[in-house]
Amino acid sequence: MNEVFKALNDPIRRDILKLLREKDLTVGEIVAEFTIGGPTISHHLDKLKRADLVTFRKEGQFIVYSINTTILDDFIQYMLNFTR
């Protein structure tokens, strides 16, 4: 759960998750939503992958990212138990 907290600590990573909540996106589509460069977005996506907050699949030459709702459900349960 520590990796999830670390990943969610950054506003750019939270913004990426908000985008992915709407629909699956390629790296290029994610980069287009920000004013920072592709390598920086790749770094943030790597942090999200390490925390299992996103999944990805290859479609031809593209990598498509999705939000991992399973880990988010686990995180919500953790937080609910933490506050009891």
Secondary structure by P-SEA (a helix, b strand, c coil): caaaaaaaccaaaaaaaaaaaaccccaaaaaaaccccaaaaaaaaaaaaaaccbbbbbcccbbbbbbcaaaaaaaaaaaaaaac
